[in-house]
Each structure stands twice: as C-alpha cells, then as structure tokens.
Amino acid sequence: MNFRVITTALALFASGNSFTPQSLSRKCQVLNLINKNYDLPENSIPANYKPGAADTDFARKYGHLAGAEIKTVGQAFAEFTDILGVSVNALYKSTVTDLVGTLHLVVVNARFRRDPVWSAGILMTLDLLLKNYPEQDIAGRISTALFAAIDMDEDEVRGESQKLSDWLEGKTKEDVATALSGEGDNLLADAARIAKQDEFWMYSRYYGVGLLSVMEKIGVDMEKDNCYEVMENWMTKSLGKPYITACSDSDLYFNMKYKLDMMETMMKEIEIREKKRMAARLEEKAEVALKEAEKEAELK
C-alpha cells in the first residue's frame, strides 16, 4: 500500500468541485430546460441602455469600470500552470483548480479590498489544504504560482498577515472586538473602519477564515460552537455586517479540519502497521537465511 498516495487522496476528501466540467454541465442542462420552457422577450434590454450609467450609488461608484477587460478564470489557470512549471499531483488537481478559480473570481470583483484579515485567512487555508502534499517544495511553489496568477505579491500578503499576528500578541477577544469596531490606532482598526464605511464592502470566505486565524492567535478555544459565537459577535456587534455566511464558513472550515485531522491520524496508524509488517517480513527472511546457513554448515 502506497502511504503517500493514500495520504494525498484522503487529504482531498473535503475539497470542492465547483469548477469541474461536470458541475458546469449540470448548470448548462438547467439553462437549456429553462430556455425550452420559457420564451425570453426579444427586446429585454432597453435601446438606450448604457453599462454602468444607471442612476444608483453602485453605478456611480463602479460605473467607470464598465467594459474593462477582465482576465478570465481560464487565463488565470493558464498563468498558474505556466508559472508553476510542473504538474500538480493528480489527487490534488481538483482542489488546486477550484482554489485558483475561486480566488480569481474574488479578487477581480470591483468590491474586493484586501486587508490583513483576508491575508491571514488565505494563508491559513493554504496551510490546511497543502500540509499533506507529497512534495512540500512543490506545495510552496503552488502557493507562489497561485498568488502570481491572481496578480498579488506573495511577500506582501505574508507581510500583512505577519503584522497582524505581531499586533495580536497579548490581545484578548475584547481587544479585537474593539479594533473591529474601528476604535484605536492599529492596522486591524484601520481595516475595520474602511469596511464599516463602505456600503458595498465585500465579504469572502477567506475573510471568515482570517477571523478564525485571529481567534487562534489570541488563544480562543478553537471549538466549532465557541468560534461560531465569537464570529457572530465580531461580525455583527463590531463590524456591523451580516454574520450568517461567516459563521457558515467557520463551520465548513472546522468540518474540513476535523476530517483532515482524522485522516492524518488514520494514516499514522496505517504507517505503523506497515512498518510492523515489514519488520515481521524481514525477521522471517532472516530466520530462513539463518536456517539455510545452518544446513550448509552441517553438510560441510
């Protein structure tokens, strides 16, 4: 039994498949059914329609981006592949493809703003997903290629995360809650003020994971139910933002982590059993060799 193969296979147990051809195929089938059952109006778009020119706050803020050329998911993944320069382990390909596509769609959204919490979250996610990758040097190259493909400087992301980690030394839940309320002169409070003042502020899963990283750093009991409560308080009472999606992402993270930890334990047990079997086989071979040597000695 190949321990390395089993480890990588099980590490992918919780990976998503939102960017796989099968998923897209199902969506196309649904659209085809809709088109067959409903007649769409021929002139559904007004003749005087201009992208980004609506009389809304959203259009006034982002209307200047109408018609901008945006890199596609396919182009982002092609860049990732070229930069990486080696094949991704077959058992990790689905996870990595999904990660590249998801991150690309997050960062090209005009509402997206990177901050230290998000940076800590994406790094925590990568650590979780790639910690059991068979070749750890390749895992590092995957992270580097990923950031390059989404047009981010990996050193800057890691630097932001490290600054947040440094600030969190000796802090409590109450200190973080105060900073997330926008009070104080620190990088977390600065980021929170920007988020609170922006009515179109965009939450993404990696921001939620970033808050989990903050909890872990300040010594919060990292149990799912406990973190759910802390997440709800920070998102609603401090940031003044909806909490449901963030709490759902928190649960998803813990479910994935639990499965991966359980699999890692199981793999260690398998490894121990394999070593015992190998030792037993070697012992048997040694006994056979010893008996043959004794027979040869008697014949002489």
C-alpha positions, -999 to +999 in steps of 0.1 A: +000+000+000+015+034-010+013+056+020+020+087+001-008+081-024-033+073+004-024+104+023-029+127-006-061+110-016-076+114+019-064+150+022-087+159-007-118+143+009-133+177+017-123+195-014-149+213-036-157+207-072-174+240-082-151+245-112-152+209-126-167+203-161-195+181-145-207+210-124-207+233-154-225+206-174-253+204-149-257+242-150-259+242-188-286+215-186-307+236-162-303+266-185-314+245-215-345+234-197-353+270-188-349+281-224-372+253-237-400+261-212-399+299-213-398+324-242-375+352-234-385+386-247-366+397-278-361+433-266-354+427-229-326+454-229-338+490-234-324+507-265-309+535-245-292+512-220-256+521-212-235+498-189-225+515-157-247+545-163-276+537-140-288+563-115-276+544-085-249+547-059-234+514-070-232+526-107-218+559-096-190+542-077-181+514-101-196+526-134-162+537-147-152+500-148-179+491-174-163+474-204-130+469-186-111+438-198-110+412-170-088+382-171-109+350-173-107+320-149-092+300-178-065+326-184-057+328-146-053+290-145-032+290-176-009+316-160-008+295-128+002+264-148+029+282-167+044+298-135+043+265-116+061+247-143+053+212-130+022+190-129+001+192-098-003+158-081-033+142-098-052+138-065-048+175-057-056+188-092-093+193-084-086+212-052-060+234-068-081+241-098-110+251-076-088+273-054-074+292-084-108+298-099-124+308-066-096+332-057-096+347-092-133+355-091-129+370-056-101+394-065-114+406-099-146+417-082-146+455-081-158+455-045-129+434-032-104+450-009-076+430+006-068+436+042-047+419+069-076+396+080-081+384+044-044+378+040-042+357+072-073+338+060-059+328+026-026+317+042-044+296+068-065+280+040-034+271+020-017+257+051-047+235+058-051+222+022-015+217+013+000+205+046-001+169+035+010+175-001+035+147-010+063+171-021+064+201+003+087+220-020+061+217-048+034+228-023+054+260-017+057+266-054+019+261-058+013+289-033+037+312-051+022+304-085-013+309-071-006+344-058+011+353-091-019+341-111-042+364-092-018+393-095-008+395-059+026+398-043+030+368-020+056+386+002+031+415+007+003+391+017+026+372+041+039+406+054+003+418+061-005+386+079+026+387+100+020+424+110-015+414+122+000+384+141+025+407+158-002+431+168-023+403+182+004+393+207-011+396+242-045+407+229-079+394+241-113+389+224-124+422+238-093+440+223-101+425+189-138+434+192-128+470+199-105+471+169-131+456+147-154+484+158-130+508+143-116+521+175-079+525+181-048+532+161-038+499+147-039+480+114-070+460+123-089+491+133-078+508+102-091+480+080-124+478+100-131+515+095-127+511+058-151+481+058-177+498+080-177+530+059-181+510+026-218+501+020-206+478-008-179+461+013-175+425+000-172+395+024-154+364+011-147+330+027-111+339+033-120+368+054-140+345+077-111+321+079-089+351+087-110+358+117-106+322+128-068+328+124-072+358+147-091+337+173-064+310+172-037+336+177-053+352+208-060+318+224-097+314+218-109+279+225-109+266+189-142+246+192-167+250+164-196+262+186-174+285+206-159+301+175-194+304+160-204+326+189-173+347+187-176+351+149-212+362+153-203+389+178-174+402+158-193+404+126-225+419+139-217+439+171-182+451+160-181+452+122-219+458+118-220+432+089-242+401+083-229+371+102-247+341+086-222+334+058-192+340+080-205+315+106-213+290+079-178+293+065-164+288+101-184+256+104-172+245+070-136+251+080-139+231+112-156+202+094-128+201+068-101+204+095-117+176+115-118+152+085-082+160+076-070+156+112-089+123+114-073+111+082-039+121+093-043+100+125-055+071+104-026+074+081-002+073+110-018+042+122-015+026+087+021+036+086+028+020+120+011-012+108+030-012+076+063-008+095+054-037+118+046-059+088+078-050+071+097-058+103+080-091+105+088-100+069+124-091+074+125-112+106+111-142+086+137-137+059+165-135+084+153-168+101+151-185+067+186-173+058+199-185+092+184-220+088+199-223+053+232-213+066+230-238+094+221-266+068+251-256+047+273-258+077+260-293+086+267-305+051+303-294+053 
